[in-house]
Amino acid sequence: MVVDADGALHVPASELARHGIRAGSHLRIVTDSAPAPARRSVRGALAATPPAQHVEELLVALDDAKSERIADVEQRWA
């Protein structure tokens, strides 16, 4: 975008088309009054991740429980 000395704002047609704005449209300039959020570090974000062994034990327990539920349903419908 280019602002002339008299304050006229010029935006390339390709930029307007990219946003779906048609010729003759009235636009309003909105300024962002809120500061950009500070970037946060993700260092240590996974510090509380359980060990792989515990995850494997949980998956086995879930599979066992699923098998028991399926057997229970099959037994009721048999």
NORWOMO-V669465 format. One record per helix or strand of 2 or more residues. SS is the DSSP state (2 for helix, 1 for strand). FROM is the first residue (numbers start at 1). TO is the last residue. If there is no record, write none. Layout:
SS:FROM:TO
SS:FROM:TO
//
This chain:
1:2:3
1:9:10
2:13:18
2:52:77
//
